[in-house]
Amino acid sequence: MVNIEDFIKRLETILDYYGLNASSFADKIGVQRSSMSHLLSGRNKPSLDFILKIIEIFPDVDLYWVLNGKGSFPKNENIEVVTNSVPEEIEKPITPIFPNKNFIPEDLFLEIESPTEKKIIEKNTPEIKNVIPNSSPSYSSSEEIEKIVLFYKNGTFKIYTP
């Protein structure tokens, strides 16, 4: 568990090292200034997000040092070399997922009709019989109707083209 008083001292050490005040530090890591003030006063505990932002923006800060006070600040480069010398196991050849070479997986991108899909019903009708008298059209007489779409409550619709 993080000792808040010691964490505040380590946070102040980081501020002094980079020559920042609390508000500019908060702006730099992308947190509200009030949250930085509450941390430094001891009112709030640091969140994981807060600590991860410090580590991301300031690579010299060691995670273990920030949390527990053990280790060094700024980071010791020798420790980083030791952690980077591990990839021997990772470089092993990767075995195929499908050991049988004759196996061909089915097409995963085939369209599957689901009952929730809404069906489109398109119908071309020769002409609409009920003609409404032209009392005062809201469009100019040079404009033509391209299509009429009726939407039903069950999710389907019909398209009529004159």
MARFISE-672278 format. One record per atom (N, C-alpha, C): x negated, z negated, y; atom name. Coordinates in nm, 4 decimals. Layout:
<atoms>
{X X	Z Z	Y Y	atom CA}
...
</atoms>
This chain:
<atoms>
{X -0.0831	Z 0.0000	Y -0.1171	atom N}
{X 0.0000	Z 0.0000	Y 0.0000	atom CA}
{X -0.0882	Z 0.0000	Y 0.1242	atom C}
{X -0.0450	Z 0.0693	Y 0.2262	atom N}
{X -0.1236	Z 0.0845	Y 0.3474	atom CA}
{X -0.1071	Z -0.0388	Y 0.4355	atom C}
{X -0.2200	Z -0.0976	Y 0.4744	atom N}
{X -0.2185	Z -0.2083	Y 0.5689	atom CA}
{X -0.2025	Z -0.1480	Y 0.7080	atom C}
{X -0.0925	Z -0.1800	Y 0.7757	atom N}
{X -0.0580	Z -0.1160	Y 0.9027	atom CA}
{X -0.1621	Z -0.1443	Y 1.0101	atom C}
{X -0.2086	Z -0.2686	Y 1.0195	atom N}
{X -0.3069	Z -0.3027	Y 1.1231	atom CA}
{X -0.4358	Z -0.2245	Y 1.1037	atom C}
{X -0.4805	Z -0.2132	Y 0.9793	atom N}
{X -0.6020	Z -0.1365	Y 0.9515	atom CA}
{X -0.5793	Z 0.0126	Y 0.9736	atom C}
{X -0.4600	Z 0.0607	Y 0.9397	atom N}
{X -0.4283	Z 0.2020	Y 0.9624	atom CA}
{X -0.4331	Z 0.2342	Y 1.1116	atom C}
{X -0.3810	Z 0.1429	Y 1.1942	atom N}
{X -0.3829	Z 0.1643	Y 1.3392	atom CA}
{X -0.5270	Z 0.1734	Y 1.3887	atom C}
{X -0.6146	Z 0.0879	Y 1.3360	atom N}
{X -0.7565	Z 0.0930	Y 1.3754	atom CA}
{X -0.8188	Z 0.2264	Y 1.3354	atom C}
{X -0.7865	Z 0.2742	Y 1.2152	atom N}
{X -0.8414	Z 0.4029	Y 1.1710	atom CA}
{X -0.7861	Z 0.5172	Y 1.2557	atom C}
{X -0.6587	Z 0.5079	Y 1.2931	atom N}
{X -0.5974	Z 0.6099	Y 1.3784	atom CA}
{X -0.6641	Z 0.6112	Y 1.5160	atom C}
{X -0.6937	Z 0.4934	Y 1.5697	atom N}
{X -0.7639	Z 0.4853	Y 1.6981	atom CA}
{X -0.9056	Z 0.5395	Y 1.6862	atom C}
{X -0.9689	Z 0.5206	Y 1.5713	atom N}
{X -1.1019	Z 0.5769	Y 1.5473	atom CA}
{X -1.0965	Z 0.7291	Y 1.5519	atom C}
{X -0.9926	Z 0.7868	Y 1.4926	atom N}
{X -0.9753	Z 0.9329	Y 1.4948	atom CA}
{X -0.9545	Z 0.9805	Y 1.6381	atom C}
{X -0.8730	Z 0.9081	Y 1.7142	atom N}
{X -0.8481	Z 0.9453	Y 1.8539	atom CA}
{X -0.9775	Z 0.9423	Y 1.9345	atom C}
{X -1.0581	Z 0.8381	Y 1.9158	atom N}
{X -1.1853	Z 0.8274	Y 1.9877	atom CA}
{X -1.2820	Z 0.9376	Y 1.9460	atom C}
{X -1.2878	Z 0.9672	Y 1.8170	atom N}
{X -1.3803	Z 1.0682	Y 1.7655	atom CA}
{X -1.3523	Z 1.2057	Y 1.8267	atom C}
{X -1.2243	Z 1.2414	Y 1.8367	atom N}
{X -1.1874	Z 1.3719	Y 1.8912	atom CA}
{X -1.1635	Z 1.3683	Y 2.0422	atom C}
{X -1.1739	Z 1.2503	Y 2.1036	atom N}
{X -1.1568	Z 1.2384	Y 2.2479	atom CA}
{X -1.0155	Z 1.2698	Y 2.2941	atom C}
{X -0.9171	Z 1.2252	Y 2.2189	atom N}
{X -0.7774	Z 1.2533	Y 2.2518	atom CA}
{X -0.7038	Z 1.1243	Y 2.2839	atom C}
{X -0.6043	Z 1.1356	Y 2.3713	atom N}
{X -0.5152	Z 1.0215	Y 2.3906	atom CA}
{X -0.3983	Z 1.0370	Y 2.2938	atom C}
{X -0.3121	Z 0.9373	Y 2.2888	atom N}
{X -0.2044	Z 0.9362	Y 2.1893	atom CA}
{X -0.1087	Z 1.0533	Y 2.2071	atom C}
{X -0.0731	Z 1.0865	Y 2.3310	atom N}
{X 0.0241	Z 1.1945	Y 2.3522	atom CA}
{X -0.0346	Z 1.3311	Y 2.3177	atom C}
{X -0.1607	Z 1.3558	Y 2.3525	atom N}
{X -0.2201	Z 1.4856	Y 2.3176	atom CA}
{X -0.2428	Z 1.4966	Y 2.1664	atom C}
{X -0.2736	Z 1.3845	Y 2.1013	atom N}
{X -0.2880	Z 1.3837	Y 1.9563	atom CA}
{X -0.1545	Z 1.4160	Y 1.8898	atom C}
{X -0.0469	Z 1.3545	Y 1.9405	atom N}
{X 0.0870	Z 1.3804	Y 1.8863	atom CA}
{X 0.1245	Z 1.5271	Y 1.9041	atom C}
{X 0.0947	Z 1.5831	Y 2.0214	atom N}
{X 0.1237	Z 1.7249	Y 2.0458	atom CA}
{X 0.0438	Z 1.8139	Y 1.9513	atom C}
{X -0.0812	Z 1.7772	Y 1.9292	atom N}
{X -0.1692	Z 1.8600	Y 1.8460	atom CA}
{X -0.1236	Z 1.8642	Y 1.6999	atom C}
{X -0.0762	Z 1.7514	Y 1.6468	atom N}
{X -0.0324	Z 1.7508	Y 1.5065	atom CA}
{X 0.1152	Z 1.7843	Y 1.4921	atom C}
{X 0.1856	Z 1.7979	Y 1.6043	atom N}
{X 0.3245	Z 1.8429	Y 1.5985	atom CA}
{X 0.4259	Z 1.7344	Y 1.5685	atom C}
{X 0.4031	Z 1.6144	Y 1.6204	atom N}
{X 0.5018	Z 1.5076	Y 1.6059	atom CA}
{X 0.5456	Z 1.4632	Y 1.7447	atom C}
{X 0.6545	Z 1.3904	Y 1.7518	atom N}
{X 0.7016	Z 1.3411	Y 1.8807	atom CA}
{X 0.6076	Z 1.2334	Y 1.9329	atom C}
{X 0.5931	Z 1.2311	Y 2.0635	atom N}
{X 0.5048	Z 1.1322	Y 2.1244	atom CA}
{X 0.5533	Z 0.9900	Y 2.0976	atom C}
{X 0.6842	Z 0.9741	Y 2.0930	atom N}
{X 0.7392	Z 0.8400	Y 2.0688	atom CA}
{X 0.7015	Z 0.7889	Y 1.9297	atom C}
{X 0.6964	Z 0.8784	Y 1.8309	atom N}
{X 0.6587	Z 0.8334	Y 1.6962	atom CA}
{X 0.5134	Z 0.7875	Y 1.6935	atom C}
{X 0.4286	Z 0.8544	Y 1.7704	atom N}
{X 0.2884	Z 0.8130	Y 1.7802	atom CA}
{X 0.2793	Z 0.6760	Y 1.8478	atom C}
{X 0.3577	Z 0.6566	Y 1.9516	atom N}
{X 0.3593	Z 0.5287	Y 2.0224	atom CA}
{X 0.4079	Z 0.4165	Y 1.9310	atom C}
{X 0.5112	Z 0.4441	Y 1.8527	atom N}
{X 0.5651	Z 0.3432	Y 1.7608	atom CA}
{X 0.4647	Z 0.3093	Y 1.6507	atom C}
{X 0.3876	Z 0.4071	Y 1.6066	atom N}
{X 0.2853	Z 0.3804	Y 1.5054	atom CA}
{X 0.1751	Z 0.2918	Y 1.5625	atom C}
{X 0.1278	Z 0.3268	Y 1.6823	atom N}
{X 0.0178	Z 0.2509	Y 1.7418	atom CA}
{X 0.0592	Z 0.1084	Y 1.7791	atom C}
{X 0.1865	Z 0.0884	Y 1.8081	atom N}
{X 0.2336	Z -0.0465	Y 1.8418	atom CA}
{X 0.2617	Z -0.1297	Y 1.7167	atom C}
{X 0.2650	Z -0.0650	Y 1.6003	atom N}
{X 0.2922	Z -0.1359	Y 1.4759	atom CA}
{X 0.4394	Z -0.1448	Y 1.4433	atom C}
{X 0.5227	Z -0.0813	Y 1.5238	atom N}
{X 0.6676	Z -0.0862	Y 1.5000	atom CA}
{X 0.7063	Z -0.0081	Y 1.3749	atom C}
{X 0.6472	Z 0.1118	Y 1.3578	atom N}
{X 0.6802	Z 0.1977	Y 1.2437	atom CA}
{X 0.5599	Z 0.2148	Y 1.1527	atom C}
{X 0.5888	Z 0.2460	Y 1.0282	atom N}
{X 0.4844	Z 0.2795	Y 0.9320	atom CA}
{X 0.4649	Z 0.4304	Y 0.9323	atom C}
{X 0.3459	Z 0.4781	Y 0.8976	atom N}
{X 0.3235	Z 0.6235	Y 0.8960	atom CA}
{X 0.3962	Z 0.6888	Y 0.7787	atom C}
{X 0.4572	Z 0.8025	Y 0.8045	atom N}
{X 0.5238	Z 0.8770	Y 0.6973	atom CA}
{X 0.4218	Z 0.9656	Y 0.6274	atom C}
{X 0.4569	Z 1.0121	Y 0.5111	atom N}
{X 0.3706	Z 1.1040	Y 0.4376	atom CA}
{X 0.3506	Z 1.2319	Y 0.5176	atom C}
{X 0.4571	Z 1.2793	Y 0.5806	atom N}
{X 0.4496	Z 1.4001	Y 0.6622	atom CA}
{X 0.3497	Z 1.3820	Y 0.7762	atom C}
{X 0.3507	Z 1.2662	Y 0.8397	atom N}
{X 0.2590	Z 1.2362	Y 0.9494	atom CA}
{X 0.1142	Z 1.2419	Y 0.9011	atom C}
{X 0.0869	Z 1.1775	Y 0.7888	atom N}
{X -0.0498	Z 1.1736	Y 0.7358	atom CA}
{X -0.0951	Z 1.3125	Y 0.6929	atom C}
{X -0.0055	Z 1.3894	Y 0.6294	atom N}
{X -0.0420	Z 1.5248	Y 0.5867	atom CA}
{X -0.0706	Z 1.6150	Y 0.7057	atom C}
{X 0.0006	Z 1.5951	Y 0.8162	atom N}
{X -0.0268	Z 1.6739	Y 0.9366	atom CA}
{X -0.1642	Z 1.6408	Y 0.9932	atom C}
{X -0.2033	Z 1.5138	Y 0.9889	atom N}
{X -0.3368	Z 1.4747	Y 1.0349	atom CA}
{X -0.4425	Z 1.5442	Y 0.9503	atom C}
{X -0.4254	Z 1.5398	Y 0.8187	atom N}
{X -0.5222	Z 1.6002	Y 0.7269	atom CA}
{X -0.5296	Z 1.7513	Y 0.7480	atom C}
{X -0.4153	Z 1.8145	Y 0.7739	atom N}
{X -0.4112	Z 1.9598	Y 0.7916	atom CA}
{X -0.4800	Z 2.0024	Y 0.9211	atom C}
{X -0.4542	Z 1.9330	Y 1.0304	atom N}
{X -0.5075	Z 1.9718	Y 1.1610	atom CA}
{X -0.6523	Z 1.9279	Y 1.1773	atom C}
{X -0.6874	Z 1.8138	Y 1.1224	atom N}
{X -0.8228	Z 1.7607	Y 1.1359	atom CA}
{X -0.8885	Z 1.7538	Y 0.9980	atom C}
{X -0.9586	Z 1.8587	Y 0.9573	atom N}
{X -1.0165	Z 1.8625	Y 0.8221	atom CA}
{X -1.1287	Z 1.7609	Y 0.7999	atom C}
{X -1.1855	Z 1.7042	Y 0.9076	atom N}
{X -1.2901	Z 1.6032	Y 0.8907	atom CA}
{X -1.2349	Z 1.4689	Y 0.8452	atom C}
{X -1.1040	Z 1.4514	Y 0.8534	atom N}
{X -1.0420	Z 1.3244	Y 0.8159	atom CA}
{X -1.0167	Z 1.3248	Y 0.6651	atom C}
{X -1.0679	Z 1.2232	Y 0.5985	atom N}
{X -1.0514	Z 1.2099	Y 0.4542	atom CA}
{X -0.9217	Z 1.1348	Y 0.4250	atom C}
{X -0.8408	Z 1.1888	Y 0.3368	atom N}
{X -0.7113	Z 1.1297	Y 0.3040	atom CA}
{X -0.7268	Z 0.9867	Y 0.2526	atom C}
{X -0.8207	Z 0.9663	Y 0.1632	atom N}
{X -0.8404	Z 0.8333	Y 0.1056	atom CA}
{X -0.8848	Z 0.7339	Y 0.2125	atom C}
{X -0.9675	Z 0.7815	Y 0.3072	atom N}
{X -1.0126	Z 0.6942	Y 0.4155	atom CA}
{X -0.8967	Z 0.6562	Y 0.5073	atom C}
{X -0.8113	Z 0.7531	Y 0.5415	atom N}
{X -0.6981	Z 0.7245	Y 0.6304	atom CA}
{X -0.6046	Z 0.6232	Y 0.5660	atom C}
{X -0.5771	Z 0.6400	Y 0.4386	atom N}
{X -0.4807	Z 0.5524	Y 0.3723	atom CA}
{X -0.5373	Z 0.4149	Y 0.3385	atom C}
{X -0.6589	Z 0.4106	Y 0.2844	atom N}
{X -0.7119	Z 0.2854	Y 0.2305	atom CA}
{X -0.8326	Z 0.2299	Y 0.3046	atom C}
{X -0.8938	Z 0.3085	Y 0.3905	atom N}
{X -1.0126	Z 0.2627	Y 0.4613	atom CA}
{X -1.1385	Z 0.2720	Y 0.3781	atom C}
{X -1.1294	Z 0.3301	Y 0.2591	atom N}
{X -1.2467	Z 0.3458	Y 0.1733	atom CA}
{X -1.2926	Z 0.4900	Y 0.1817	atom C}
{X -1.4211	Z 0.5083	Y 0.1827	atom N}
{X -1.4754	Z 0.6422	Y 0.2003	atom CA}
{X -1.5413	Z 0.6497	Y 0.3365	atom C}
{X -1.5533	Z 0.7687	Y 0.3899	atom N}
{X -1.6217	Z 0.7826	Y 0.5178	atom CA}
{X -1.5429	Z 0.8712	Y 0.6124	atom C}
{X -1.5684	Z 0.8496	Y 0.7403	atom N}
{X -1.5135	Z 0.9363	Y 0.8436	atom CA}
{X -1.6256	Z 0.9675	Y 0.9400	atom C}
{X -1.6489	Z 1.0911	Y 0.9732	atom N}
{X -1.5888	Z 1.2137	Y 0.9200	atom CA}
{X -1.6279	Z 1.2354	Y 0.7745	atom C}
{X -1.5571	Z 1.3276	Y 0.7114	atom N}
{X -1.5788	Z 1.3533	Y 0.5685	atom CA}
{X -1.7251	Z 1.3800	Y 0.5403	atom C}
{X -1.7715	Z 1.3310	Y 0.4272	atom N}
{X -1.9069	Z 1.3572	Y 0.3825	atom CA}
{X -1.9046	Z 1.4875	Y 0.3041	atom C}
{X -1.9867	Z 1.5837	Y 0.3419	atom N}
{X -1.9871	Z 1.7155	Y 0.2779	atom CA}
{X -2.0299	Z 1.7092	Y 0.1314	atom C}
{X -2.1105	Z 1.6102	Y 0.0916	atom N}
{X -2.1548	Z 1.6006	Y -0.0474	atom CA}
{X -2.0380	Z 1.5735	Y -0.1418	atom C}
{X -1.9428	Z 1.4968	Y -0.0972	atom N}
{X -1.8262	Z 1.4673	Y -0.1803	atom CA}
{X -1.7462	Z 1.5942	Y -0.2041	atom C}
{X -1.7356	Z 1.6774	Y -0.1029	atom N}
{X -1.6580	Z 1.8002	Y -0.1154	atom CA}
{X -1.7227	Z 1.8968	Y -0.2148	atom C}
{X -1.8554	Z 1.9011	Y -0.2195	atom N}
{X -1.9247	Z 1.9888	Y -0.3134	atom CA}
{X -1.8958	Z 1.9444	Y -0.4561	atom C}
{X -1.8911	Z 1.8150	Y -0.4808	atom N}
{X -1.8635	Z 1.7632	Y -0.6142	atom CA}
{X -1.7227	Z 1.8023	Y -0.6577	atom C}
{X -1.6255	Z 1.7951	Y -0.5676	atom N}
{X -1.4891	Z 1.8292	Y -0.6053	atom CA}
{X -1.4722	Z 1.9787	Y -0.6256	atom C}
{X -1.5556	Z 2.0612	Y -0.5636	atom N}
{X -1.5435	Z 2.2056	Y -0.5787	atom CA}
{X -1.6147	Z 2.2588	Y -0.7027	atom C}
{X -1.6880	Z 2.1750	Y -0.7757	atom N}
{X -1.7612	Z 2.2229	Y -0.8921	atom CA}
{X -1.6807	Z 2.2094	Y -1.0215	atom C}
{X -1.5515	Z 2.1927	Y -1.0158	atom N}
{X -1.4661	Z 2.1725	Y -1.1316	atom CA}
{X -1.4152	Z 2.3015	Y -1.1961	atom C}
{X -1.4079	Z 2.4171	Y -1.1320	atom N}
{X -1.3317	Z 2.5298	Y -1.1856	atom CA}
{X -1.3806	Z 2.5914	Y -1.3160	atom C}
{X -1.4653	Z 2.5273	Y -1.3934	atom N}
{X -1.5099	Z 2.5841	Y -1.5199	atom CA}
{X -1.3940	Z 2.6038	Y -1.6169	atom C}
{X -1.3016	Z 2.5096	Y -1.6241	atom N}
{X -1.1880	Z 2.5206	Y -1.7150	atom CA}
{X -1.0901	Z 2.6273	Y -1.6692	atom C}
{X -1.0779	Z 2.6467	Y -1.5424	atom N}
{X -0.9809	Z 2.7409	Y -1.4881	atom CA}
{X -1.0208	Z 2.8852	Y -1.5181	atom C}
{X -1.1482	Z 2.9130	Y -1.5334	atom N}
{X -1.1946	Z 3.0495	Y -1.5524	atom CA}
{X -1.1776	Z 3.1015	Y -1.6951	atom C}
{X -1.1141	Z 3.0277	Y -1.7839	atom N}
{X -1.0887	Z 3.0751	Y -1.9196	atom CA}
{X -0.9904	Z 3.1911	Y -1.9141	atom C}
{X -1.0010	Z 3.2863	Y -2.0080	atom N}
{X -0.9080	Z 3.3995	Y -2.0051	atom CA}
{X -0.7644	Z 3.3539	Y -2.0292	atom C}
{X -0.6756	Z 3.4188	Y -1.9636	atom N}
{X -0.5344	Z 3.3840	Y -1.9743	atom CA}
{X -0.4746	Z 3.4579	Y -2.0934	atom C}
{X -0.4057	Z 3.3836	Y -2.1786	atom N}
{X -0.3409	Z 3.4469	Y -2.2935	atom CA}
{X -0.2106	Z 3.5112	Y -2.2477	atom C}
{X -0.1744	Z 3.6248	Y -2.3074	atom N}
{X -0.0525	Z 3.6924	Y -2.2636	atom CA}
{X 0.0722	Z 3.6108	Y -2.2970	atom C}
{X 0.1732	Z 3.6293	Y -2.2182	atom N}
{X 0.2985	Z 3.5574	Y -2.2392	atom CA}
{X 0.3682	Z 3.6087	Y -2.3646	atom C}
{X 0.3648	Z 3.7407	Y -2.3836	atom N}
{X 0.4279	Z 3.8019	Y -2.4999	atom CA}
{X 0.3176	Z 3.8439	Y -2.5974	atom C}
{X 0.2908	Z 3.7649	Y -2.7028	atom N}
{X 0.1814	Z 3.7967	Y -2.7936	atom CA}
{X 0.2047	Z 3.9261	Y -2.8718	atom C}
{X 0.3281	Z 3.9629	Y -2.8959	atom N}
{X 0.3587	Z 4.0854	Y -2.9680	atom CA}
{X 0.3540	Z 4.2020	Y -2.8699	atom C}
{X 0.2620	Z 4.2963	Y -2.8900	atom N}
{X 0.2465	Z 4.4069	Y -2.7958	atom CA}
{X 0.3626	Z 4.5049	Y -2.8030	atom C}
{X 0.4342	Z 4.5068	Y -2.9148	atom N}
{X 0.5479	Z 4.5979	Y -2.9283	atom CA}
{X 0.6742	Z 4.5435	Y -2.8613	atom C}
{X 0.6698	Z 4.4181	Y -2.8237	atom N}
{X 0.7863	Z 4.3575	Y -2.7602	atom CA}
{X 0.7978	Z 4.4073	Y -2.6171	atom C}
{X 0.9109	Z 4.4632	Y -2.5854	atom N}
{X 0.9364	Z 4.5085	Y -2.4490	atom CA}
{X 1.0498	Z 4.4228	Y -2.3954	atom C}
{X 1.0234	Z 4.3459	Y -2.2907	atom N}
{X 1.1306	Z 4.2608	Y -2.2392	atom CA}
{X 1.2411	Z 4.3456	Y -2.1785	atom C}
{X 1.3631	Z 4.2955	Y -2.1892	atom N}
{X 1.4753	Z 4.3697	Y -2.1334	atom CA}
{X 1.4621	Z 4.3748	Y -1.9817	atom C}
{X 1.5266	Z 4.4722	Y -1.9233	atom N}
{X 1.5184	Z 4.4907	Y -1.7794	atom CA}
{X 1.5861	Z 4.3725	Y -1.7102	atom C}
{X 1.5073	Z 4.2946	Y -1.6401	atom N}
{X 1.5601	Z 4.1764	Y -1.5743	atom CA}
{X 1.6352	Z 4.2097	Y -1.4464	atom C}
{X 1.6228	Z 4.3334	Y -1.4020	atom N}
{X 1.6846	Z 4.3708	Y -1.2760	atom CA}
{X 1.8102	Z 4.4543	Y -1.2951	atom C}
{X 1.8641	Z 4.4556	Y -1.4162	atom N}
{X 1.9894	Z 4.5258	Y -1.4403	atom CA}
{X 2.1012	Z 4.4569	Y -1.3648	atom C}
{X 2.1932	Z 4.5360	Y -1.3144	atom N}
{X 2.3062	Z 4.4763	Y -1.2446	atom CA}
{X 2.4027	Z 4.4185	Y -1.3472	atom C}
{X 2.4435	Z 4.2993	Y -1.3244	atom N}
{X 2.5383	Z 4.2325	Y -1.4123	atom CA}
{X 2.6643	Z 4.2093	Y -1.3309	atom C}
{X 2.7750	Z 4.2592	Y -1.3830	atom N}
{X 2.9004	Z 4.2370	Y -1.3128	atom CA}
{X 2.9468	Z 4.0961	Y -1.3422	atom C}
{X 2.9745	Z 4.0244	Y -1.2385	atom N}
{X 3.0257	Z 3.8892	Y -1.2569	atom CA}
{X 3.1704	Z 3.8865	Y -1.2120	atom C}
{X 3.2493	Z 3.7956	Y -1.2673	atom N}
{X 3.3905	Z 3.7902	Y -1.2302	atom CA}
{X 3.4102	Z 3.7513	Y -1.0837	atom C}
{X 3.3096	Z 3.6917	Y -1.0230	atom N}
{X 3.3243	Z 3.6520	Y -0.8836	atom CA}
{X 3.2980	Z 3.7678	Y -0.7880	atom C}
{X 3.2391	Z 3.8765	Y -0.8400	atom N}
{X 3.2145	Z 3.9918	Y -0.7536	atom CA}
{X 3.3457	Z 4.0524	Y -0.7104	atom C}
{X 3.3512	Z 4.0919	Y -0.5870	atom N}
{X 3.4725	Z 4.1527	Y -0.5357	atom CA}
{X 3.4650	Z 4.3024	Y -0.5602	atom C}
{X 3.5696	Z 4.3540	Y -0.6149	atom N}
{X 3.5749	Z 4.4957	Y -0.6473	atom CA}
{X 3.6197	Z 4.5739	Y -0.5244	atom C}
{X 3.5593	Z 4.6898	Y -0.5060	atom N}
{X 3.5956	Z 4.7783	Y -0.3964	atom CA}
{X 3.6871	Z 4.8864	Y -0.4524	atom C}
{X 3.8022	Z 4.8982	Y -0.3916	atom N}
{X 3.8975	Z 4.9999	Y -0.4347	atom CA}
{X 3.9041	Z 5.1040	Y -0.3241	atom C}
{X 3.8631	Z 5.2247	Y -0.3566	atom N}
{X 3.8665	Z 5.3330	Y -0.2601	atom CA}
{X 3.9703	Z 5.4328	Y -0.3046	atom C}
{X 4.0559	Z 5.4694	Y -0.2137	atom N}
{X 4.1608	Z 5.5622	Y -0.2487	atom CA}
{X 4.1781	Z 5.6599	Y -0.1331	atom C}
{X 4.1738	Z 5.7857	Y -0.1636	atom N}
{X 4.1982	Z 5.8878	Y -0.0617	atom CA}
{X 4.3428	Z 5.9326	Y -0.0729	atom C}
{X 4.4183	Z 5.9108	Y 0.0325	atom N}
{X 4.5573	Z 5.9554	Y 0.0344	atom CA}
{X 4.5681	Z 6.0760	Y 0.1261	atom C}
{X 4.6562	Z 6.1679	Y 0.0911	atom N}
{X 4.6636	Z 6.2907	Y 0.1708	atom CA}
{X 4.7059	Z 6.2660	Y 0.3151	atom C}
{X 4.8074	Z 6.1852	Y 0.3346	atom N}
{X 4.8537	Z 6.1638	Y 0.4711	atom CA}
{X 4.9447	Z 6.0423	Y 0.4732	atom C}
{X 4.9438	Z 5.9683	Y 0.5816	atom N}
{X 5.0310	Z 5.8531	Y 0.5964	atom CA}
{X 5.1639	Z 5.9032	Y 0.6511	atom C}
{X 5.2742	Z 5.8663	Y 0.5848	atom N}
{X 5.4072	Z 5.9181	Y 0.6177	atom CA}
{X 5.4669	Z 5.8524	Y 0.7414	atom C}
{X 5.4476	Z 5.7210	Y 0.7560	atom N}
{X 5.5074	Z 5.6512	Y 0.8694	atom CA}
{X 5.4236	Z 5.6750	Y 0.9938	atom C}
{X 5.4781	Z 5.7500	Y 1.0861	atom N}
{X 5.4065	Z 5.7801	Y 1.2091	atom CA}
{X 5.4662	Z 5.6959	Y 1.3198	atom C}
{X 5.3815	Z 5.6230	Y 1.3890	atom N}
{X 5.4259	Z 5.5409	Y 1.5009	atom CA}
{X 5.4228	Z 5.6278	Y 1.6258	atom C}
{X 5.5316	Z 5.6277	Y 1.7039	atom N}
{X 5.5329	Z 5.7112	Y 1.8240	atom CA}
{X 5.4240	Z 5.6675	Y 1.9211	atom C}
{X 5.3662	Z 5.7636	Y 1.9851	atom N}
{X 5.2552	Z 5.7409	Y 2.0758	atom CA}
{X 5.3086	Z 5.6956	Y 2.2109	atom C}
{X 5.3226	Z 5.5629	Y 2.2283	atom N}
{X 5.3778	Z 5.5124	Y 2.3532	atom CA}
{X 5.2703	Z 5.5052	Y 2.4614	atom C}
{X 5.1646	Z 5.4317	Y 2.4373	atom N}
{X 5.0524	Z 5.4281	Y 2.5318	atom CA}
{X 4.9258	Z 5.4007	Y 2.4520	atom C}
{X 4.8560	Z 5.5041	Y 2.4127	atom N}
{X 4.7373	Z 5.4845	Y 2.3288	atom CA}
{X 4.6258	Z 5.4147	Y 2.4068	atom C}
{X 4.5526	Z 5.3287	Y 2.3345	atom N}
{X 4.4408	Z 5.2586	Y 2.3972	atom CA}
{X 4.3114	Z 5.3374	Y 2.3812	atom C}
{X 4.3205	Z 5.4548	Y 2.3238	atom N}
{X 4.2029	Z 5.5388	Y 2.3072	atom CA}
{X 4.2353	Z 5.6766	Y 2.3612	atom C}
{X 4.1326	Z 5.7498	Y 2.3913	atom N}
{X 4.1558	Z 5.8834	Y 2.4466	atom CA}
{X 4.2004	Z 5.9779	Y 2.3359	atom C}
{X 4.2698	Z 6.0824	Y 2.3736	atom N}
{X 4.3238	Z 6.1757	Y 2.2744	atom CA}
{X 4.2146	Z 6.2555	Y 2.2050	atom C}
{X 4.0936	Z 6.2558	Y 2.2594	atom N}
{X 3.9850	Z 6.3295	Y 2.1949	atom CA}
{X 3.9233	Z 6.2508	Y 2.0794	atom C}
{X 3.9523	Z 6.1196	Y 2.0712	atom N}
{X 3.8986	Z 6.0390	Y 1.9622	atom CA}
{X 3.9841	Z 6.0570	Y 1.8381	atom C}
{X 3.9186	Z 6.0624	Y 1.7232	atom N}
{X 3.9898	Z 6.0780	Y 1.5969	atom CA}
{X 3.9639	Z 5.9562	Y 1.5094	atom C}
{X 4.0623	Z 5.9220	Y 1.4290	atom N}
{X 4.0478	Z 5.8102	Y 1.3360	atom CA}
{X 3.9683	Z 5.8584	Y 1.2159	atom C}
{X 3.8646	Z 5.7848	Y 1.1842	atom N}
{X 3.7802	Z 5.8213	Y 1.0706	atom CA}
{X 3.8345	Z 5.7626	Y 0.9414	atom C}
{X 3.8672	Z 5.6314	Y 0.9426	atom N}
{X 3.9232	Z 5.5678	Y 0.8241	atom CA}
{X 3.9965	Z 5.4412	Y 0.8640	atom C}
{X 4.0854	Z 5.3975	Y 0.7753	atom N}
{X 4.1614	Z 5.2743	Y 0.7933	atom CA}
{X 4.1318	Z 5.1863	Y 0.6728	atom C}
{X 4.0978	Z 5.0608	Y 0.6990	atom N}
{X 4.0629	Z 4.9680	Y 0.5921	atom CA}
{X 4.1643	Z 4.8540	Y 0.5931	atom C}
{X 4.2267	Z 4.8289	Y 0.4757	atom N}
{X 4.3203	Z 4.7181	Y 0.4596	atom CA}
{X 4.2542	Z 4.6108	Y 0.3735	atom C}
{X 4.2525	Z 4.4885	Y 0.4236	atom N}
{X 4.1938	Z 4.3770	Y 0.3506	atom CA}
{X 4.3055	Z 4.2908	Y 0.2936	atom C}
{X 4.2956	Z 4.2572	Y 0.1647	atom N}
{X 4.3957	Z 4.1750	Y 0.0982	atom CA}
{X 4.3422	Z 4.0328	Y 0.0796	atom C}
{X 4.4327	Z 3.9378	Y 0.0647	atom N}
{X 4.3941	Z 3.7974	Y 0.0516	atom CA}
{X 4.3166	Z 3.7697	Y -0.0764	atom C}
{X 4.3321	Z 3.8526	Y -0.1791	atom N}
{X 4.2608	Z 3.8292	Y -0.3048	atom CA}
{X 4.1161	Z 3.8786	Y -0.2998	atom C}
{X 4.0722	Z 3.9262	Y -0.1832	atom N}
{X 3.9335	Z 3.9676	Y -0.1678	atom CA}
{X 3.9103	Z 4.1154	Y -0.1866	atom C}
{X 4.0122	Z 4.1918	Y -0.2224	atom N}
{X 3.9948	Z 4.3357	Y -0.2386	atom CA}
{X 4.0353	Z 4.4055	Y -0.1100	atom C}
{X 4.0053	Z 4.5332	Y -0.1035	atom N}
{X 4.0467	Z 4.6117	Y 0.0119	atom CA}
{X 4.0654	Z 4.7566	Y -0.0285	atom C}
{X 4.1362	Z 4.8313	Y 0.0555	atom N}
{X 4.1590	Z 4.9735	Y 0.0322	atom CA}
{X 4.1154	Z 5.0491	Y 0.1557	atom C}
{X 4.0595	Z 5.1649	Y 0.1318	atom N}
{X 4.0142	Z 5.2500	Y 0.2415	atom CA}
{X 4.0982	Z 5.3766	Y 0.2409	atom C}
{X 4.1576	Z 5.4061	Y 0.3545	atom N}
{X 4.2355	Z 5.5286	Y 0.3714	atom CA}
{X 4.1620	Z 5.6180	Y 0.4697	atom C}
{X 4.1433	Z 5.7433	Y 0.4283	atom N}
{X 4.0831	Z 5.8412	Y 0.5193	atom CA}
{X 4.1854	Z 5.9498	Y 0.5475	atom C}
{X 4.2169	Z 5.9789	Y 0.6754	atom N}
{X 4.3177	Z 6.0798	Y 0.7090	atom CA}
{X 4.2710	Z 6.2213	Y 0.6794	atom C}
</atoms>
